[in-house]
């Protein structure tokens, strides 16, 4: 059984003491590939080092909306430089975040659109962060008919899911689906797994029974188990469907 964690920050300091063990534990449960979304220039080096050290780790490149400030153009220049130097599987994670602070709303939109244009230029999918901004991100995505990618950590309602699935986008499903009152379980029961991929967002958003603790790629299997229960499938079938989707979206090696 092969699972793919399509979104994990295993390069962050939270894993400095046991990174190798964490990645090995994931591999034992079938999680042989871990996709690494970028945050900003402060963590690019650590991300690329993790990719170099662990063959199953594969990097994206992008500017996280929470890292967008008045001087975001400097960050975008760094991203553009990296995209000219080597290949990445996606532009991400990018998008909008209106949960913590709306000070830089205009700049977030500008950075989002600029990186979308980079993705289209390099024929890459994007990985969207949309905390408290799902509808706004959907509106932006619909401006670009050829754009493809994933709404990472999807936690929206059925209408939002259907809006996303009317485009070239997938839903990234993680630990939130195991939360008792998230409502995401009801959405999954309605839409199925045709356009879903698995993720953890490690070290954040650990699934039940580890909610509130450090998340890790091995817990991808817990997300798969929950989806199997919701959809009346075996975990092997969930693994097959979601892995196939991830390989297709990110053009991953076999």
N, C-alpha and C positions, 0 to 999 in steps of 0.2 A: 504494500500500500504506500503510495506516494502522496504526501501533502506538501503544499507550498504556503509558507507564511509570506504573504505579499506586502507586508508592512511591519517592519520591526527596527527599532533604533538600538541594535545590540552594540553599537559603537560608543554609546553614551557612558559616562562615568559610573552609572549604576551597575555596570557589568565589568568594571575594571578588575575586580577581585576573582571572578570566576567565568570569564567570557568563554574560554575554551570548553569548560565543563557544560555550560549552558547550551552551547552549539552542539556538543556531542550528545547531550540528553535529548535534544530535539531530533537529531538524526536517528537515534534509537527508536523513536516513535514514527519514523517515516518522513520527518520534515527535513528533506535534504537540501532544499533551496530556501533562502531567506532574503527577501528583497529589502534594500536599505534606502529609505527616503531621506533626502538631504534636508537640512534645517537652515543653515547659513554658513558663512565663511569661517566662523569659529569652530565648526565641527567637521568641515570637509576633510581635513587631514585624517582625523580619527576614523571617519567613515571609509575613506579609501584605503586606509591601513587594514581595517577589518576585512574589506573585500580582498585585499592582497593576501592576508593571513589565512583566510578560510574560503576554500574554493566554492562552497555553496552560497556564499554571500555575494549579492550582485547589486551595484549601486545605481541610484537615480541622481539627478542633479536639479536643484531648484532652490527657491527662497520661500521659506515658510511664512505665511501671512503674519504670524505673531512677531516675526523678526523685521517686519517692514516699518521703517521710520522715515524721517525726512530725507535721509541720504541713501534711500534704497537703490538709487541708480548705480552706486558704487558696487553694491552686491550683485546687481544684474550684470555689470561688466565682468565680474569674476565668473559668473555662471556662463556667460557667452564665451569667455576664454576657454573654460573647461570643455564646452561643447565642440569647440574647434580642435581640441587636442586629442580627444578620445571618444569612444562611443559609450553611451549610457542606455539603459533600458527604458527610461521614461524621464520626463520633466516633472519633478515633484520633490517634496510635496508643496503644492502651491494652492492658492485659493483665497478665501475670505474667512476671517474670524471676528465675530462681533460679540463674543462672550465676555472677554475681559475689558476691552477698551475700544472705543470708536474714534479715538483721536486721529488715527491715520486712515480713516475709511477711504478717502480719495486716493491716497497712495497705495492702499491695498488693491483697489480696483486697477490702478495703472500697472502695478507690478504683475497682477494676475493676467491682464490682457497681453502685456509684453511677453510673458513667459508662454502663454498660449501660442503667440505668433512664432516664438522660437521652436516650440514643439511641432507646429505645422511645417516650419522651414526644414527641420531635421526628420520629419516623418516619424515622430515619436508620440506615444500616448502620454497623457498627463495623469497625475495622481492628485486628486482634489481634497483639500482640507476645507470643511464647510461648517464649522461649529457655530451654531446660532445664525447660520447664513445659507441654509440649503436652498431656499427659494431664490435668493440672490445669485447663487452660483449656477443654478439651473438656467436663469435668465441669461447669464453671460455665455454659458455653453451653447445655448440655442442661437447665438450670434454667429457661430462657426460650424456650419453643417458637416464639415469634413473632420472635425475634431473627434478624437476617441480617447477613452481613458476609464478611470474608476473614481467613484465617490467613496473615498476612504472612510472607514468607520461610519458607515451609513446607519443613522438612527432615526430616520424620518418616518412619516406615515405612509399609508398605502397610496394616496394621491401623489405624493412626492416620488415614491418609488416608480410609479407608472410613468410619471413625467420623465424621469431619468431613463427609463427603459425605452422610451420613445425616441431616444437619441442613440449615439454609438457608445454608450457608457455602461459600465458594469457597476455592481454594488459590492463594496468591500464589507464583509460581515465578520465581526470580531466578538469579543467578550460581552458586549452589550446585549446580544441576543439571549444570553443566559440570565440577564437581570430580570427579576420577578415582574416589575411594573414598567418595563421599557416599551412594551407594545410591539416590539420588533418581531416577536414570535408570531403574532397574528399576521403581520405583513408577509413574512416568509411563507406561511401556510397558504396565502393567496397567490403569491407570485412564483413560487418554486425556485429552483436553482439554476435555471437556464443561463442567467447572466450574473451569477454570484461568484465571488472569489473569497478565499479565507484570509484572515489576517489576525495579528494580535495587537499591534501598536505597542509592543513591549518597549519600555518597562511599564507602560500605562494600561489602564482598563482591563485588568485581569478578570477572567471569567469566574463565575461561581464554580467551585467553593473557595477560590482564592481572591475573591473580590476585596480590594483595598490593599492587597499585597503587591509585590513586584511581579509584573507579568513577564512571560518568557515564551520563546517560539514553540517550546514543547506543548504549550497549552493550545496550540492550533488544533490538536486532537480533540480537546474538550469542546471547541466550537463545532467541529465536524460531528461529534456525537450528538450535540444538541440539534443540529440541522437534520441529522438522520432521524431523530425522534419526531421532529416537526413535520418532516416530509414523508414519513413512512418508508424510508430507504435504509439500506445497510450503510454502515460507515464507509465500507469499501466503495460503494456507489457514489457517495458524497465526495470521497477523495477523488475518484475518477472524473466526475463532472467538474469539480472546482479546479482541479489541477489542469485539466484540458482547457478550461477558460483562461486560467492564468498564463499558460504557455502560449495560447493564441494572442491574448491581449499584449503581452510584453515580448513576444517573439523570443521566448526563452530556449536555450539549447536543451536537447534531450538528455 
